Amino acid sequence: YVPSIKNIGNKKMPTYLNCDDIENLLKNIPREKKVDIRNYVIILIAARLGLRISDILNIKLKDIDWKNNKLIVLQPKTKNINVLPLSKEVGWALIDYIKKSRPKCNNEYLFVKFKYPFEKMTQFNNFNKYFDKINVDANKKGIHTLRHSLATNMLNEDIPISIIASTLGDSLDTTSNTYLKIDYKNLSKCNIEVDE
């Protein structure tokens, strides 16, 4: 008789892109058409700020604090308010979208549909064509991969897990349980020699 072992936690390892792949992805998104300008800024926000797509699509125009270069995000999943720095790169991409791509309308949400009555976007699923331009595994394609990538690349730069959790707007436990298992650089310091 062999006792069963309780399966605790999520065994799935987060998939991620390295920094070079992220830059390659962003560089290969064209920005001539309105749809590409919009899609670029959505993907850029996901890559630079690690926001979930639900977080991004829930951003309101009033959430952009241009004066203090901050983005205030109410995260639908956790109900937390996360205040993130608004870099020049993201700021200028937002300005480009608002001036050249976003329909002129009174909708309070930042990202709206192109067709009248310009309702809030509720999904974003036409991004794989951009991932197809770079040579990455199929399982690494997706907006959520960009969130994992930001966290993993921060971890590889020895940024404390508490700062990563704060950036993602997650609890310390959630962030630790998700990312510490792929921190190979620091896990290798914990190895134990096997007795002969």
C-alpha positions in Angstrom: 0.0 0.0 0.0 1.4 3.3 -1.1 -0.2 6.4 0.5 -1.3 9.2 -1.8 0.5 12.4 -1.8 -1.6 15.6 -1.8 -0.9 17.8 -4.7 -0.3 21.3 -3.4 -0.2 24.4 -5.5 0.1 24.9 -9.2 2.8 22.8 -10.9 2.6 24.8 -14.2 5.8 26.8 -14.9 5.3 30.3 -16.2 6.4 30.7 -19.8 8.4 33.9 -20.7 10.4 35.7 -23.3 13.8 37.1 -22.7 14.5 40.8 -23.0 15.8 40.5 -26.6 12.6 38.7 -27.7 10.5 41.4 -26.1 12.4 44.2 -27.9 12.2 42.2 -31.1 8.4 41.8 -30.7 7.9 45.6 -30.1 10.2 46.6 -32.9 8.3 44.4 -35.4 4.8 45.9 -34.7 4.0 48.3 -37.5 2.5 51.7 -36.6 1.0 53.0 -39.7 -2.6 51.8 -39.4 -4.9 52.8 -36.6 -5.4 49.3 -35.4 -1.6 48.7 -35.2 -1.1 51.9 -33.3 -3.7 50.8 -30.7 -2.4 47.2 -30.6 1.2 48.4 -30.1 0.4 50.5 -27.1 -1.6 47.6 -25.5 1.3 45.2 -26.0 3.8 47.8 -24.8 1.8 48.4 -21.6 1.7 44.6 -21.0 5.4 44.3 -21.7 6.6 47.3 -19.7 4.1 47.3 -16.8 3.2 43.6 -16.6 -0.6 44.3 -16.5 -3.2 41.7 -17.3 -5.3 42.4 -20.4 -8.3 42.9 -18.2 -6.3 45.6 -16.3 -5.3 47.3 -19.5 -8.8 47.3 -21.0 -10.2 48.8 -17.8 -8.0 51.8 -17.8 -10.0 55.0 -18.0 -8.7 58.3 -19.4 -8.8 59.8 -16.0 -6.4 57.1 -14.7 -3.5 58.6 -16.6 -1.8 61.2 -14.4 0.1 63.1 -17.0 1.4 65.7 -14.5 3.0 63.2 -12.2 3.8 60.5 -14.9 1.8 57.8 -13.2 -0.9 55.3 -14.2 -3.5 54.4 -11.7 -4.9 50.9 -12.3 -7.9 49.3 -10.6 -7.2 45.6 -11.1 -10.5 43.7 -11.8 -9.1 40.4 -10.6 -7.7 41.5 -7.2 -9.8 44.7 -6.8 -6.4 46.3 -5.8 -5.4 49.8 -6.9 -1.9 49.8 -8.4 0.0 53.0 -9.1 2.7 52.5 -11.7 5.3 54.8 -13.2 4.4 56.2 -16.7 7.6 56.1 -18.6 8.2 58.4 -21.6 8.1 55.4 -23.9 4.6 54.4 -22.7 3.5 58.0 -22.4 4.4 58.9 -26.0 2.8 55.7 -27.3 -0.4 56.6 -25.4 -0.4 60.1 -26.9 0.2 58.6 -30.4 -2.9 56.3 -29.9 -5.1 59.1 -28.5 -4.2 61.5 -31.3 -4.1 59.2 -34.3 -6.1 56.1 -33.5 -8.7 56.4 -30.8 -12.1 57.5 -32.1 -13.3 60.9 -31.0 -16.0 60.0 -28.5 -17.1 60.6 -24.9 -16.4 57.1 -23.6 -14.5 57.2 -20.3 -12.4 54.2 -21.1 -9.1 54.5 -22.9 -9.5 51.6 -25.3 -12.7 51.7 -27.3 -13.9 49.9 -30.4 -13.4 51.6 -33.7 -17.1 51.3 -34.7 -20.0 53.5 -33.5 -21.1 53.7 -30.7 -17.4 53.3 -29.7 -18.0 51.0 -26.7 -15.3 49.9 -24.4 -13.1 47.1 -25.7 -13.8 43.9 -23.8 -11.3 41.5 -25.4 -8.0 41.6 -27.3 -7.4 38.6 -29.4 -5.7 39.7 -32.6 -2.2 39.9 -31.3 -0.7 36.5 -32.4 0.2 38.0 -35.8 2.8 40.1 -34.0 4.2 37.1 -32.1 4.4 35.2 -35.4 7.0 37.7 -36.7 9.5 36.6 -34.1 10.9 33.1 -33.7 9.4 31.9 -30.4 7.6 28.7 -29.4 3.9 28.6 -29.8 3.4 28.2 -26.0 5.2 31.6 -25.5 2.7 33.6 -27.6 0.2 35.6 -25.7 -0.4 38.8 -23.7 -0.1 37.0 -20.3 3.4 35.8 -21.4 4.5 39.4 -21.3 3.4 39.7 -17.7 5.4 36.5 -16.9 8.3 37.9 -18.9 8.5 41.2 -17.0 8.5 39.4 -13.6 11.0 36.7 -14.7 13.4 39.3 -16.3 13.2 41.4 -13.1 14.0 38.3 -11.0 17.0 37.6 -13.3 18.2 41.1 -12.6 18.1 40.4 -8.8 15.2 42.7 -8.2 13.7 41.8 -4.8 10.5 39.6 -5.0 8.7 42.3 -2.9 9.2 44.9 -5.6 8.1 42.4 -8.3 5.0 41.7 -6.4 4.3 45.4 -6.0 4.8 46.0 -9.7 2.4 43.2 -10.7 -0.1 44.1 -8.0 0.0 40.6 -6.6 0.5 39.4 -3.1 4.0 38.4 -2.0 2.8 34.7 -1.6 1.3 34.6 -5.1 4.4 36.1 -6.7 6.8 33.9 -4.7 4.8 30.7 -5.6 4.7 31.6 -9.2 8.3 32.8 -9.9 10.7 31.6 -7.3 10.5 28.1 -8.8 12.1 29.4 -12.0 14.8 31.5 -10.4 17.5 29.0 -11.5 20.3 31.4 -10.8 19.6 31.6 -7.1 18.2 28.1 -6.8 21.5 26.7 -7.9 23.1 28.3 -4.8 20.9 26.0 -2.7 22.2 22.7 -4.1 23.2 19.9 -1.8 26.0 17.5 -2.7 24.8 14.0 -3.1 26.7 11.5 -0.8 28.5 8.8 -2.7 
